[in-house]
Amino acid sequence: GRRTYAIVPAAGVGARMGQDKALIDLDGVSAIERIVATCRSAGVDGVLVVRREDAAPLPEGLEADVVTTSGKGEMSDSLRMALLSLSREADDVLVFPVDHALVAVDTVLALRAKLLGDGCSIALPLYRGRPGHPAAMTRAVFNEIDRDGQTLRDVIRRDPDRVAVVATANHWVCADLDRPEDLRAARSAFPACQLGHSSEFASLRATA
């Protein structure tokens, strides 16, 4: 009966990418559409996207709520803004940066299961010994982002005993979509990793 809400920080201008990362095309589907579809397929109850005030509109029909910010701060500022709009029904929070739009549904499912089954407060995906994104945590832990100067990294590192990891073969948990060369590498991998084969993504392409 626990309810999970995802927060997607997507307020940057995409200076290094050269375009708005939320709207980049990934196999015929925008990054933000892919994240929302992944979250919905993994049983996430709601998605909250943080956008800068002057950003281009998100795709029509997106199953997500949007909160706006100036876009001049860091990711932690976006998270604090999201906290103000986060549903009171949220028991757990999934912080899902738009840079990691290619994370698979099974990774999100595993994180949710870890958080529910192990009694931990924070669950992180682990690829070859490296922790990545998205990060799942209880609402109480996420609330700590509101402390003065706290970043997501500070919250995660505060108490190692409350952190559990989920090993994954999905390297996208650690691979940021940050630069044009990252996007080229991602697009070249589509045929091999079958990213567009789920019914959710097929439906999104059909309506694009």
C-alpha positions in Angstrom: 0.0 0.0 0.0 3.0 2.4 0.0 2.7 5.1 -2.7 5.8 6.1 -4.7 6.2 9.5 -6.5 9.0 10.3 -8.9 10.7 13.6 -9.1 12.4 14.4 -12.4 14.9 17.4 -12.2 14.8 18.8 -15.7 15.3 22.6 -15.2 18.7 23.0 -16.8 19.3 24.7 -20.1 21.3 21.8 -21.5 24.3 24.0 -22.3 26.8 21.0 -22.8 24.2 19.0 -24.7 23.3 22.0 -26.9 19.6 21.5 -26.4 17.0 20.9 -23.7 17.7 17.4 -22.4 14.1 16.7 -21.5 13.2 17.0 -25.2 16.0 15.1 -26.9 14.9 12.4 -29.3 15.6 8.9 -28.1 14.4 6.3 -30.7 11.4 8.5 -31.6 10.5 9.3 -28.0 11.6 12.3 -26.0 13.6 11.7 -22.9 10.9 13.0 -20.6 8.3 10.8 -22.2 10.6 7.8 -21.8 11.1 8.5 -18.1 7.4 9.0 -17.4 6.6 5.7 -19.3 9.3 3.9 -17.4 7.9 5.1 -14.1 4.3 4.3 -14.9 5.3 0.8 -16.1 7.1 0.3 -12.8 4.0 1.2 -10.8 5.0 4.7 -9.7 1.9 6.5 -8.6 2.8 10.0 -9.8 5.6 12.0 -11.6 6.6 15.5 -10.8 8.8 17.3 -13.4 10.8 20.4 -12.4 11.2 22.8 -15.2 12.7 26.3 -15.5 10.1 29.1 -16.1 11.1 29.9 -19.7 11.6 26.3 -20.8 9.8 24.9 -23.9 6.5 23.1 -23.2 6.6 19.4 -22.5 4.8 17.0 -24.9 1.1 17.1 -24.8 -0.6 14.3 -22.9 2.3 13.7 -20.6 1.2 11.9 -17.5 3.1 14.1 -15.1 2.7 17.3 -13.1 5.1 20.2 -13.6 6.5 22.6 -11.1 8.6 25.6 -12.3 11.7 27.2 -11.0 14.1 29.9 -12.1 16.5 27.3 -13.4 19.5 29.3 -12.0 20.2 26.9 -9.1 21.6 23.4 -8.7 19.7 20.1 -8.7 19.2 20.3 -5.0 17.3 23.6 -5.5 15.0 21.8 -7.9 14.5 19.1 -5.4 13.6 21.6 -2.7 11.1 23.2 -5.0 9.6 19.8 -5.8 9.3 19.0 -2.1 6.9 22.0 -1.7 4.6 20.5 -4.3 5.0 16.8 -3.5 1.8 15.0 -2.7 1.0 14.2 0.9 0.2 10.7 -0.3 3.9 10.1 -1.2 5.4 7.5 1.1 8.5 7.0 -1.0 10.3 9.2 -3.5 12.2 8.3 -6.6 14.7 11.0 -7.7 15.1 10.4 -11.5 17.3 12.9 -13.2 16.5 13.5 -16.9 20.1 12.7 -17.7 19.3 9.0 -17.0 16.3 8.7 -19.3 17.5 5.3 -20.6 17.3 3.5 -17.2 15.1 0.4 -17.7 11.8 -0.5 -16.0 13.3 -3.5 -14.2 15.8 -1.3 -12.5 13.0 0.9 -11.1 11.1 -2.1 -10.0 14.1 -3.5 -8.2 14.7 -0.3 -6.4 11.1 -0.1 -5.2 11.3 -3.7 -4.1 14.5 -3.2 -2.2 13.1 -0.2 -0.4 10.0 -2.1 0.6 11.6 -5.5 1.4 14.9 -4.8 3.2 13.8 -2.1 5.7 16.3 0.3 4.2 15.6 4.0 3.8 17.6 4.5 0.6 18.0 2.2 -2.4 20.6 2.9 -5.2 21.3 1.0 -8.4 24.9 -0.3 -8.6 26.7 -0.9 -11.9 30.2 -2.6 -11.6 30.7 -1.2 -8.1 29.5 2.3 -9.0 26.2 3.7 -7.6 24.0 5.6 -10.0 20.5 7.0 -10.6 17.6 7.0 -10.0 17.7 7.0 -6.2 14.7 5.7 -4.2 14.1 6.8 -0.6 11.5 7.1 2.0 9.6 10.4 2.3 11.2 11.1 5.6 14.7 10.8 4.1 13.8 13.0 1.1 12.5 15.7 3.5 16.2 16.1 4.7 16.9 17.9 1.4 15.2 20.9 3.0 18.0 21.4 5.5 20.3 24.3 4.9 22.7 23.6 2.0 21.9 19.9 1.8 22.4 18.2 -1.6 21.1 14.8 -2.6 24.6 13.4 -2.1 24.7 14.8 1.4 21.5 13.1 2.2 22.6 9.8 0.8 26.0 9.9 2.5 24.8 10.9 5.9 24.2 7.4 7.2 25.6 4.5 5.2 23.7 2.0 7.3 20.4 3.1 5.9 21.6 2.7 2.3 21.1 -0.5 0.2 22.2 -1.2 -3.3 20.7 -3.2 -6.2 23.2 -4.7 -8.6 22.3 -4.1 -12.3 23.7 -4.8 -15.7 22.1 -1.6 -17.0 25.0 0.8 -17.4 22.6 3.7 -18.1 22.3 4.1 -14.3 25.8 5.6 -14.4 25.9 6.9 -18.0 24.7 10.5 -18.1 23.2 12.0 -21.3 25.2 15.2 -20.9 27.0 15.9 -24.1 26.3 15.3 -27.9 28.8 12.4 -27.9 26.7 10.7 -25.1 23.6 11.1 -27.2 25.3 9.6 -30.2 26.5 6.6 -28.2 23.0 6.1 -26.8 21.4 6.2 -30.2 23.9 3.7 -31.6 22.9 1.3 -28.8 19.2 1.2 -29.5 19.1 -1.9 -31.7 21.2 -3.9 -29.3 19.5 -3.1 -26.1 16.0 -3.2 -27.5 14.9 0.0 -25.8 12.0 0.7 -28.1 10.4 -2.8 -27.9 8.0 -2.3 -25.0 4.3 -1.6 -25.7 4.5 1.7 -23.8 7.3 3.1 -26.0 5.6 1.8 -29.1 2.5 3.6 -28.1 4.4 6.8 -27.6 6.1 6.6 -31.0 2.7 6.0 -32.6 1.3 9.2 -31.1 4.4 11.3 -31.7 
